[in-house]
Amino acid sequence: MAELPTKVTIYEVGPRDGLQNEKSMVPVDVKEQFVRRLLATGLPVVEATSFVHPKWVPQLADAEELMTRLGEDGKGLPVLVPNERGLDRALELGLRHVAIFGSATETFAQRNLNRSVDEQFAMFEPTVKRARDAGLDVRAYVSMCFGDPWEGRVPVEQVVSVGQRLFDLGASQLSLGDTIGVGTAGQVTALIEAFLAAGMAKDDLAMHFHDTYGQALANTYSALQSGITTFDASAGGLGGCPYAKSATGNLATEDLVWMLTGLGIEHGVDLDALVATSAWMAGELGRPSPSAVVRALSQSQA
């Protein structure tokens, strides 16, 4: 067996990726409490919201209000910025970490960004440059790394080409997304090896798995074996993508924490506090949590 990392960073995306596809509007005070409770569990990174146009993602129309409510606590939290207008909003609030969200496939680039794969770089380049010039950290997401609902399986070399171009704009980290959850452990290994062969370092990469086919933990273990140490996850398994209907919930943070603990890998998260937070949020949303660990521990504590 490959030697596993001794410590990983969990990049919590529940308040942004987890809530963005909710049909019923979540009040901003609930979102604020969600973020604060997640931070209190010991999660090192909590992505708070997205400065996307409210027309496209109405659920996140309260981004400024949320970040204002969070005050100084919010200035160190990452937010998604789709373009320069989104960056302007982040800069006005004094935020220090932003992320861009690109696509490895043409169809999703058109549906999500209204641009081609090549055109997305022209949009992101000035955004990243201005952010870096202002001293901000920039993360780059690349979506549809394993499969696309319109184009099918995505060639590894295509993902590597797009991912490298996004990273080379000036990002500090590239998050590889299995947006519709079709990836398998062997594909994860092959994709990571291809990025490493192209000259990227393990620390440059993060993995973002969805659990549509129940493969998120298996894929996480495969990535751990390849030396990856940053994993995106969503509290309670919340999430989906408004532009890809087959994109169901993210890897649940609790399920990830349970596995890491069992492997003896340090993560710094208080699982009981995290389960309580996700159970509370499930109550706010009016439905059970998709996370197996949340369901199991909530029942055992009842």
C-alpha positions as CSV (number, residue, x, y, z in Angstrom):
1,M,0.0,0.0,0.0
2,A,1.1,3.5,-0.7
3,E,1.9,5.5,2.4
4,L,-0.9,7.9,3.2
5,P,-0.5,11.5,4.3
6,T,-0.4,12.1,8.0
7,K,-2.5,15.3,7.8
8,V,-5.1,16.7,5.4
9,T,-6.9,20.0,4.9
10,I,-10.7,19.9,4.6
11,Y,-12.0,22.7,2.4
12,E,-15.6,23.2,3.5
13,V,-17.9,24.3,0.7
14,G,-21.3,23.8,2.4
15,P,-22.4,27.4,2.7
16,R,-21.7,28.0,-1.0
17,D,-21.8,24.8,-3.0
18,G,-24.0,23.1,-0.5
19,L,-26.8,25.7,-0.5
20,Q,-26.6,27.2,-4.0
21,N,-29.0,24.7,-5.5
22,E,-31.6,24.9,-2.7
23,K,-35.0,25.8,-4.1
24,S,-36.4,27.4,-0.9
25,M,-34.6,30.5,0.2
26,V,-32.5,30.1,3.2
27,P,-32.6,33.2,5.4
28,V,-29.3,35.1,5.8
29,D,-29.3,34.8,9.5
30,V,-29.4,31.0,9.1
31,K,-26.5,31.2,6.7
32,E,-24.5,33.3,9.1
33,Q,-25.2,30.9,11.9
34,F,-24.2,28.0,9.6
35,V,-20.9,29.6,8.7
36,R,-20.1,30.4,12.4
37,R,-21.0,27.0,13.6
38,L,-18.8,25.4,10.9
39,L,-15.9,27.5,11.9
40,A,-16.4,26.5,15.5
41,T,-15.9,22.8,14.6
42,G,-12.3,23.4,13.7
43,L,-12.7,23.4,10.0
44,P,-9.6,25.3,8.7
45,V,-11.4,26.7,5.5
46,V,-15.1,27.5,5.1
47,E,-16.1,28.9,1.7
48,A,-18.9,31.3,2.5
49,T,-20.7,32.3,-0.6
50,S,-20.5,33.4,-4.3
51,F,-20.7,36.8,-5.8
52,V,-22.5,35.5,-8.8
53,H,-25.3,37.6,-10.3
54,P,-28.5,37.0,-8.4
55,K,-30.4,36.2,-11.6
56,W,-28.3,33.1,-12.1
57,V,-28.2,31.9,-8.5
58,P,-30.9,33.6,-6.5
59,Q,-30.1,31.6,-3.3
60,L,-26.8,33.6,-3.0
61,A,-28.2,37.0,-3.7
62,D,-27.5,38.0,-0.1
63,A,-23.7,37.5,-0.5
64,E,-22.9,41.1,0.6
65,E,-25.2,41.0,3.5
66,L,-23.8,37.7,4.7
67,M,-20.2,38.8,4.5
68,T,-21.0,42.1,6.2
69,R,-22.7,40.3,9.0
70,L,-19.7,38.0,9.4
71,G,-17.5,41.1,9.8
72,E,-13.9,40.5,10.5
73,D,-14.5,36.8,10.9
74,G,-15.6,36.7,7.2
75,K,-12.6,38.6,5.7
76,G,-10.5,35.5,5.8
77,L,-13.1,33.2,4.2
78,P,-13.0,32.4,0.5
79,V,-15.8,33.4,-1.8
80,L,-16.4,32.5,-5.4
81,V,-16.1,35.3,-8.0
82,P,-17.2,34.5,-11.5
83,N,-15.7,37.6,-13.1
84,E,-14.3,41.1,-12.5
85,R,-17.7,42.4,-11.3
86,G,-17.8,39.7,-8.7
87,L,-14.2,40.6,-7.7
88,D,-15.2,44.2,-7.3
89,R,-17.8,43.2,-4.8
90,A,-15.2,41.1,-2.8
91,L,-12.7,43.9,-2.9
92,E,-15.2,46.4,-1.6
93,L,-15.7,44.2,1.5
94,G,-12.0,43.7,2.1
95,L,-12.0,40.0,1.5
96,R,-8.7,38.2,1.1
97,H,-9.5,34.9,-0.6
98,V,-11.4,34.4,-3.8
99,A,-12.0,31.5,-6.2
100,I,-12.8,31.2,-9.9
101,F,-14.8,28.3,-11.4
102,G,-13.9,27.0,-14.9
103,S,-15.0,24.1,-17.0
104,A,-13.1,21.3,-18.7
105,T,-15.8,20.9,-21.3
106,E,-17.4,23.1,-24.0
107,T,-21.0,22.4,-23.2
108,F,-20.7,23.1,-19.5
109,A,-18.6,26.2,-20.2
110,Q,-21.4,27.5,-22.4
111,R,-24.2,26.6,-19.9
112,N,-22.4,27.8,-16.8
113,L,-20.3,30.7,-18.1
114,N,-22.0,31.5,-21.5
115,R,-18.5,31.2,-23.0
116,S,-16.4,28.6,-24.8
117,V,-13.6,26.8,-23.0
118,D,-11.1,29.2,-24.6
119,E,-13.1,32.3,-23.9
120,Q,-13.3,31.5,-20.2
121,F,-9.6,32.2,-19.9
122,A,-10.0,35.6,-21.4
123,M,-12.6,36.3,-18.7
124,F,-10.6,34.9,-15.8
125,E,-7.2,36.4,-16.7
126,P,-7.9,40.0,-15.7
127,T,-9.9,38.8,-12.7
128,V,-7.0,36.8,-11.3
129,K,-4.4,39.4,-12.2
130,R,-6.4,42.2,-10.4
131,A,-6.9,39.9,-7.4
132,R,-3.3,39.0,-7.1
133,D,-2.2,42.6,-7.6
134,A,-4.4,43.5,-4.7
135,G,-2.8,40.8,-2.5
136,L,-5.6,38.3,-2.6
137,D,-5.2,34.5,-2.7
138,V,-6.9,32.9,-5.7
139,R,-8.1,29.3,-6.0
140,A,-9.2,27.8,-9.3
141,Y,-11.9,25.2,-9.7
142,V,-12.1,23.1,-12.8
143,S,-15.5,21.3,-13.2
144,M,-16.5,18.2,-15.2
145,C,-13.1,16.5,-14.8
146,F,-14.4,12.9,-15.1
147,G,-17.7,13.1,-17.0
148,D,-20.1,15.6,-18.5
149,P,-23.9,14.9,-18.8
150,W,-23.9,16.2,-22.4
151,E,-20.4,15.0,-23.6
152,G,-19.9,11.8,-21.7
153,R,-16.5,10.8,-20.4
154,V,-13.9,13.6,-20.5
155,P,-10.4,12.8,-21.8
156,V,-7.7,13.1,-19.2
157,E,-5.5,15.2,-21.5
158,Q,-8.3,17.7,-22.0
159,V,-8.8,18.1,-18.2
160,V,-5.0,18.5,-17.7
161,S,-4.8,21.2,-20.5
162,V,-7.7,23.2,-19.1
163,G,-6.6,22.8,-15.4
164,Q,-3.0,23.9,-16.1
165,R,-4.2,26.9,-18.0
166,L,-6.5,27.9,-15.1
167,F,-3.7,27.3,-12.6
168,D,-1.2,29.2,-14.6
169,L,-3.3,32.3,-14.6
170,G,-2.0,32.8,-11.0
171,A,-3.9,30.5,-8.8
172,S,-2.4,29.0,-5.6
173,Q,-4.4,25.8,-5.9
174,L,-6.4,23.9,-8.5
175,S,-9.5,22.0,-7.3
176,L,-10.4,19.1,-9.6
177,G,-14.2,18.5,-9.6
178,D,-16.2,15.4,-10.3
179,T,-19.2,17.6,-10.8
180,I,-21.7,14.8,-11.6
181,G,-20.1,12.1,-9.4
182,V,-19.3,9.6,-12.1
183,G,-15.6,9.2,-11.4
184,T,-14.0,6.0,-10.1
185,A,-10.9,5.3,-8.1
186,G,-8.8,4.2,-11.1
187,Q,-9.8,7.4,-13.0
188,V,-8.8,9.5,-10.0
189,T,-5.3,7.9,-9.9
190,A,-4.9,8.3,-13.6
191,L,-5.9,12.0,-13.6
192,I,-3.6,12.9,-10.7
193,E,-0.7,11.0,-12.3
194,A,-1.3,13.0,-15.5
195,F,-1.2,16.3,-13.7
196,L,2.0,15.3,-11.9
197,A,3.5,14.2,-15.1
198,A,2.7,17.6,-16.6
199,G,4.7,19.3,-13.9
200,M,2.2,20.2,-11.3
201,A,2.9,19.4,-7.6
202,K,0.7,17.4,-5.3
203,D,0.2,20.4,-3.1
204,D,-1.1,22.3,-6.0
205,L,-4.0,20.0,-6.4
206,A,-7.2,19.5,-4.4
207,M,-10.1,17.1,-5.1
208,H,-13.8,17.9,-5.1
209,F,-16.0,14.8,-5.2
210,H,-19.7,14.3,-5.5
211,D,-21.4,11.1,-4.3
212,T,-23.9,10.5,-7.1
213,Y,-22.8,6.9,-7.6
214,G,-21.6,6.4,-4.0
215,Q,-17.9,6.6,-5.0
216,A,-16.8,9.8,-3.2
217,L,-15.0,8.0,-0.3
218,A,-13.4,5.4,-2.5
219,N,-12.2,8.2,-4.8
220,T,-10.9,10.1,-1.8
221,Y,-8.9,7.1,-0.6
222,S,-7.4,6.8,-4.1
223,A,-6.4,10.4,-4.0
224,L,-4.9,10.0,-0.6
225,Q,-2.8,7.1,-1.9
226,S,-1.6,9.5,-4.6
227,G,-0.5,12.0,-2.0
228,I,-3.3,14.6,-2.2
229,T,-3.8,16.4,1.1
230,T,-6.7,18.9,0.4
231,F,-10.2,17.7,-0.1
232,D,-13.4,19.7,-0.6
233,A,-16.5,18.6,1.3
234,S,-19.9,19.8,2.2
235,A,-21.4,19.6,5.7
236,G,-24.2,17.1,5.7
237,G,-23.5,16.2,2.1
238,L,-25.5,19.2,0.8
239,G,-25.0,20.4,-2.7
240,G,-25.4,20.2,-6.4
241,C,-25.0,22.4,-9.4
242,P,-27.8,24.5,-10.8
243,Y,-26.5,24.0,-14.3
244,A,-26.0,20.2,-14.2
245,K,-29.1,18.5,-13.0
246,S,-27.4,15.2,-12.6
247,A,-25.0,16.8,-10.1
248,T,-26.2,15.6,-6.7
249,G,-24.7,16.1,-3.2
250,N,-21.1,16.7,-2.4
251,L,-18.9,14.4,-0.4
252,A,-20.3,14.8,3.1
253,T,-17.7,16.4,5.5
254,E,-18.8,14.1,8.3
255,D,-18.2,11.0,6.2
256,L,-14.8,12.2,5.2
257,V,-13.9,13.0,8.8
258,W,-15.1,9.5,9.9
259,M,-12.8,7.9,7.3
260,L,-9.8,10.1,8.1
261,T,-10.1,9.4,11.8
262,G,-10.2,5.7,11.1
263,L,-7.1,6.0,9.0
264,G,-5.3,7.9,11.7
265,I,-5.0,11.0,9.5
266,E,-5.1,14.4,11.3
267,H,-7.8,16.8,10.3
268,G,-8.5,19.0,13.3
269,V,-12.3,18.8,13.1
270,D,-14.7,18.1,16.1
271,L,-17.0,15.5,14.6
272,D,-19.7,15.8,17.2
273,A,-20.0,19.5,16.7
274,L,-20.0,19.1,13.0
275,V,-22.8,16.4,13.1
276,A,-24.9,18.7,15.4
277,T,-24.4,21.5,12.9
278,S,-25.5,19.4,10.0
279,A,-28.5,18.0,11.9
280,W,-29.5,21.5,12.7
281,M,-29.2,22.6,9.1
282,A,-31.2,19.6,7.9
283,G,-33.9,20.8,10.3
284,E,-33.8,24.3,8.8
285,L,-34.1,22.8,5.3
286,G,-36.9,20.5,6.4
287,R,-35.4,17.2,5.3
288,P,-33.0,14.5,6.6
289,S,-29.2,14.9,6.0
290,P,-27.8,13.0,3.0
291,S,-24.7,12.1,5.1
292,A,-24.6,8.5,6.4
293,V,-22.5,9.5,9.4
294,V,-24.9,12.3,10.3
295,R,-27.8,10.0,10.2
296,A,-26.1,7.2,12.1
297,L,-24.7,9.5,14.9
298,S,-27.9,11.5,15.2
299,Q,-29.9,8.3,15.7
300,S,-27.4,6.9,18.2
301,Q,-27.6,10.2,20.2
302,A,-31.4,10.4,20.1
